[in-house]
Amino acid sequence: MYLLHLRLSWCFQFPVGKAAMPFVKMFIDQFTYWAPGINVIYHFSLGLMEGKGMDGSVQRVKDKIIPTLKANYMLWPAVQLINFKFVPVAHQLNVILIVSLGWAAFLSRLSSHGTEADETHEQHT
């Protein structure tokens, strides 16, 4: 959570007008490092925790990152624009954390998709 706070604080340091600030912050958040990076870390570390090893975790990232980013870009840019434009700075982190709860549930569902088919395939081989 502290990393999220630092990220939001860092975005305030850009010399842009007040009207452009929500768009700059959303762009930085979604298209530079955070969205792609954190989703790669999520899928890679989950692969390691599932015991898939390095190669399996890399394959997991290759298989899951595009659907994850597509869903990410359907949700988070709108959430962040609304958040950065209308929510007071003191409460922006709370908005992100609340929406992240639903996002985590989605990632969990995406991660489990195909697990039953994989288990069935392994049982028959």
Long-range contacts (C-beta under 8 A, 24 or more apart in sequence): 1-93, 1-97, 4-93, 4-96, 4-97, 5-93, 7-34, 8-89, 8-92, 8-93, 8-96, 12-89, 21-84, 22-80, 22-81, 22-84, 22-85, 23-81, 25-80, 25-84, 26-77, 26-80, 26-81, 26-84, 29-76, 29-80, 30-72, 30-73, 30-76, 30-77, 30-80, 35-69, 35-72, 35-73, 35-76, 36-65, 36-69, 39-65, 39-68, 39-69, 39-72, 40-65, 42-68, 42-107, 43-68, 43-111, 46-111, 64-110, 64-111, 67-110, 68-107, 68-110, 71-106, 71-110, 75-99, 75-103, 76-103
